[in-house]
Amino acid sequence: MCVLSVFVNVAGIGIGYLFAVLFHKKVNRTKELALLSGLGNTGFIGIPLCAVLLGPEGALYAAMFDAGVDVTLWTLGAFMLQKDRRIGLGMLRTMINTPIIAIVAGLGMAAARFRPPEVLVDLIDRLAAIAAPLAMFYIGILVMTLFRKRAEGSLGQKKATLWLPVSVKLIILPVFAAMLGKGLALDATMLQTVMIQSMMPTLTLASMLFAKYSADEEMGAITTVCSTLVALLTIPLMIYALNAWVVGG
């Protein structure tokens, strides 16, 4: 599932990059648009949603899919945003970071069937619970700053490009993932998990990642907020349509 997740995420980034080159080449934000198109909020929204709709097995598959998103984010995503994109020791140091180490350690402990002490598990649960609110708080500050500036030129440009990552992330990528999953003959639960996770709104950490690499963090923030609002409508519609077409068919 992790490998399949990486493939779907990379495909979404590729589709977003192609659309950005075709329709918004002059904007000079192709890398940001590509990443916003391919990486979704599969952890804070996707895992709970899969748990509710598909049960514990769906939640497990969703967590594995989310691990693939993190791997893609901190490898390909970080590489794309680097100013000096040379493959070397510096790139390796960027890819070996806290999220990647946590993923590898978690998978290793799960494979070894090792369970940390309850005190440590409780501490990690509490830290994980504040990650989403802090990220959304940071995004809210960026959005308020963006509107207060009233910079109609830059804000208008962001509005003009907003349709691209939102449409790719919420509509085009889920259809691609559904076709891919059906072609691979995945079992029903795994197929539904892949479809649900692929239709999640843009990654919450996008603006933070862009800020780290001096990219357009305001575009990341406003895309995250808008795609999350639009997803309230598209997620149930896409789940119904894709289930009727792929699972039902």
Secondary structure per residue as TSV (DSSP state, phi and psi in degrees):
chain	resnum	aa	ss	phi	psi
A	1	M	-	360.0	-38.5
A	2	C	H	-61.9	-42.6
A	3	V	H	-65.2	-42.7
A	4	L	H	-62.8	-39.2
A	5	S	H	-61.2	-46.4
A	6	V	H	-59.6	-41.6
A	7	F	H	-63.2	-45.3
A	8	V	H	-63.8	-42.3
A	9	N	H	-64.6	-44.0
A	10	V	H	-64.1	-38.8
A	11	A	H	-62.5	-41.8
A	12	G	H	-63.1	-41.1
A	13	I	H	-63.1	-41.7
A	14	G	H	-63.3	-42.9
A	15	I	H	-63.6	-44.4
A	16	G	H	-62.5	-40.3
A	17	Y	H	-64.7	-42.4
A	18	L	H	-62.4	-45.5
A	19	F	H	-63.6	-39.5
A	20	A	H	-64.3	-40.2
A	21	V	H	-67.5	-38.7
A	22	L	H	-73.2	-39.1
A	23	F	H	-111.7	-24.3
A	24	H	-	-137.1	43.3
A	25	K	G	-64.2	-34.0
A	26	K	G	-74.1	-15.0
A	27	V	G	-71.1	-23.8
A	28	N	S	62.1	37.5
A	29	R	-	-133.6	33.7
A	30	T	H	-62.8	-38.9
A	31	K	H	-65.7	-45.2
A	32	E	H	-63.4	-45.4
A	33	L	H	-61.4	-39.2
A	34	A	H	-63.9	-46.5
A	35	L	H	-68.0	-38.2
A	36	L	H	-65.9	-26.2
A	37	S	H	-80.0	-26.7
A	38	G	H	-104.4	-24.0
A	39	L	-	-108.4	127.5
A	40	G	B	-117.5	170.2
A	41	N	-	-82.5	66.9
A	42	T	I	-80.7	-14.1
A	43	G	I	-91.5	-57.6
A	44	F	I	-74.2	-28.3
A	45	I	I	-111.6	-45.2
A	46	G	I	-64.2	-46.9
A	47	I	H	-64.4	-49.3
A	48	P	H	-60.1	-38.6
A	49	L	H	-65.1	-43.8
A	50	C	H	-65.0	-35.7
A	51	A	H	-64.1	-40.5
A	52	V	H	-70.5	-44.5
A	53	L	H	-81.7	-34.1
A	54	L	H	-118.6	-5.4
A	55	G	H	85.0	-170.6
A	56	P	H	-58.6	-38.1
A	57	E	H	-64.3	-41.7
A	58	G	H	-64.8	-37.2
A	59	A	H	-64.8	-37.9
A	60	L	H	-65.4	-46.9
A	61	Y	H	-61.5	-38.7
A	62	A	H	-64.6	-38.8
A	63	A	H	-65.5	-38.4
A	64	M	H	-66.6	-39.0
A	65	F	H	-63.5	-41.8
A	66	D	H	-63.1	-35.1
A	67	A	H	-62.3	-37.8
A	68	G	H	-64.9	-35.3
A	69	V	H	-64.2	-43.2
A	70	D	H	-63.3	-41.6
A	71	V	H	-61.5	-44.5
A	72	T	H	-64.7	-41.4
A	73	L	I	-61.2	-47.2
A	74	W	I	-91.4	1.3
A	75	T	I	-112.5	-77.5
A	76	L	I	-63.7	-43.8
A	77	G	I	-61.2	-47.9
A	78	A	H	-64.7	-37.8
A	79	F	H	-64.1	-42.2
A	80	M	H	-65.4	-32.5
A	81	L	H	-88.1	-10.1
A	82	Q	-	-65.1	140.8
A	83	K	S	-70.6	-43.9
A	84	D	S	-110.4	88.5
A	85	R	-	-84.0	73.9
A	86	R	-	-107.9	136.1
A	87	I	-	-80.1	112.7
A	88	G	S	-169.7	-159.3
A	89	L	H	-65.0	-36.0
A	90	G	H	-63.4	-41.7
A	91	M	H	-64.7	-39.5
A	92	L	H	-63.3	-40.2
A	93	R	H	-64.4	-35.1
A	94	T	H	-66.3	-40.2
A	95	M	H	-75.1	-29.1
A	96	I	S	-90.1	90.3
A	97	N	S	-131.6	-178.4
A	98	T	H	-58.7	-46.3
A	99	P	H	-60.6	-43.0
A	100	I	H	-65.5	-43.2
A	101	I	H	-61.5	-40.0
A	102	A	H	-64.6	-40.9
A	103	I	H	-63.1	-48.0
A	104	V	H	-62.7	-43.5
A	105	A	H	-64.1	-42.4
A	106	G	H	-64.3	-44.6
A	107	L	H	-64.7	-37.9
A	108	G	H	-64.0	-43.5
A	109	M	H	-67.1	-36.5
A	110	A	H	-66.4	-40.9
A	111	A	H	-65.4	-36.3
A	112	A	T	-84.3	-2.5
A	113	R	T	57.1	39.7
A	114	F	-	-98.8	129.7
A	115	R	-	-113.8	121.3
A	116	P	-	-62.8	166.5
A	117	P	-	-58.1	150.4
A	118	E	H	-59.8	-33.1
A	119	V	H	-62.2	-42.9
A	120	L	H	-69.5	-39.7
A	121	V	H	-62.4	-43.1
A	122	D	H	-64.3	-40.8
A	123	L	H	-63.1	-44.5
A	124	I	H	-64.8	-40.2
A	125	D	H	-60.6	-41.3
A	126	R	H	-68.3	-40.3
A	127	L	H	-66.3	-39.8
A	128	A	H	-65.0	-33.7
A	129	A	H	-67.3	-27.1
A	130	I	H	-91.5	-5.5
A	131	A	H	-64.7	-48.3
A	132	A	H	-64.7	-48.7
A	133	P	H	-59.1	-40.6
A	134	L	H	-64.5	-40.8
A	135	A	H	-64.3	-44.2
A	136	M	H	-68.6	-33.8
A	137	F	H	-62.9	-43.0
A	138	Y	H	-63.8	-42.8
A	139	I	H	-63.6	-40.6
A	140	G	H	-60.4	-40.3
A	141	I	H	-63.1	-42.6
A	142	L	H	-64.3	-41.4
A	143	V	H	-66.4	-43.4
A	144	M	H	-62.5	-40.6
A	145	T	H	-62.6	-39.7
A	146	L	H	-62.3	-44.0
A	147	F	H	-73.1	-32.4
A	148	R	H	-68.6	-30.3
A	149	K	H	-65.2	-32.2
A	150	R	T	54.5	33.5
A	151	A	-	-81.2	86.7
A	152	E	H	-58.7	-30.9
A	153	G	H	-65.4	-56.4
A	154	S	H	-69.7	-38.5
A	155	L	H	-66.0	-40.7
A	156	G	H	-62.9	-37.2
A	157	Q	H	-65.5	-41.2
A	158	K	H	-64.7	-40.2
A	159	K	H	-63.1	-36.7
A	160	A	H	-68.1	-28.2
A	161	T	H	-97.1	-5.9
A	162	L	T	-63.4	-32.2
A	163	W	H	-61.7	-29.4
A	164	L	H	-66.5	-59.8
A	165	P	H	-65.2	-32.7
A	166	V	H	-66.5	-46.4
A	167	S	H	-69.6	-39.8
A	168	V	I	-66.5	-45.7
A	169	K	I	-70.2	-39.6
A	170	L	I	-94.5	-18.4
A	171	I	I	-126.1	-56.8
A	172	I	I	-67.6	-46.8
A	173	L	H	-63.9	-42.6
A	174	P	H	-59.8	-38.7
A	175	V	H	-64.4	-42.6
A	176	F	H	-61.7	-44.8
A	177	A	H	-63.9	-38.3
A	178	A	H	-64.8	-43.8
A	179	M	H	-64.3	-40.3
A	180	L	H	-64.9	-46.4
A	181	G	H	-63.5	-39.4
A	182	K	H	-68.3	-37.6
A	183	G	H	-65.3	-31.4
A	184	L	T	-85.0	-1.5
A	185	A	T	56.3	46.9
A	186	L	-	-69.9	154.0
A	187	D	-	-69.0	164.1
A	188	A	H	-58.0	-45.7
A	189	T	H	-65.7	-44.5
A	190	M	H	-64.9	-40.9
A	191	L	H	-62.9	-45.5
A	192	Q	H	-64.9	-36.7
A	193	T	H	-63.4	-45.1
A	194	V	H	-61.0	-42.8
A	195	M	H	-64.8	-45.8
A	196	I	H	-64.4	-45.5
A	197	Q	H	-65.8	-31.8
A	198	S	H	-74.3	-15.8
A	199	M	T	-102.4	12.7
A	200	M	-	-70.0	151.5
A	201	P	-	-66.7	172.8
A	202	T	B	-57.8	145.1
A	203	L	-	-51.7	132.1
A	204	T	T	-64.4	-32.8
A	205	L	T	-81.1	2.8
A	206	A	H	-58.4	-47.5
A	207	S	H	-65.2	-34.9
A	208	M	H	-68.0	-40.6
A	209	L	H	-64.3	-42.6
A	210	F	H	-63.6	-39.5
A	211	A	H	-64.1	-38.6
A	212	K	H	-61.0	-36.7
A	213	Y	T	-107.5	21.0
A	214	S	T	57.0	37.5
A	215	A	S	-96.2	-169.7
A	216	D	-	-82.9	86.6
A	217	E	H	-68.4	-28.8
A	218	E	H	-66.2	-38.0
A	219	M	H	-63.4	-40.2
A	220	G	H	-61.7	-42.5
A	221	A	H	-66.5	-49.6
A	222	I	H	-68.9	-32.3
A	223	T	H	-68.0	-40.9
A	224	T	H	-61.1	-46.2
A	225	V	H	-65.5	-48.1
A	226	C	H	-66.7	-42.6
A	227	S	H	-66.0	-33.6
A	228	T	H	-66.6	-40.6
A	229	L	H	-67.0	-44.1
A	230	V	H	-66.0	-33.5
A	231	A	H	-64.1	-24.1
A	232	L	H	-59.2	-27.9
A	233	L	H	-94.6	-43.3
A	234	T	H	-74.4	-33.3
A	235	I	H	-60.2	-53.4
A	236	P	H	-63.4	-36.4
A	237	L	H	-66.7	-43.3
A	238	M	H	-68.7	-38.3
A	239	I	H	-61.4	-46.0
A	240	Y	H	-63.9	-47.8
A	241	A	H	-66.4	-46.6
A	242	L	H	-70.4	-36.1
A	243	N	I	-65.1	-40.9
A	244	A	I	-65.6	-34.9
A	245	W	I	-82.9	-49.3
A	246	V	I	-90.1	-57.8
A	247	V	I	-71.4	-47.2
A	248	G	-	-66.8	-32.3
A	249	G	-	-82.0	360.0
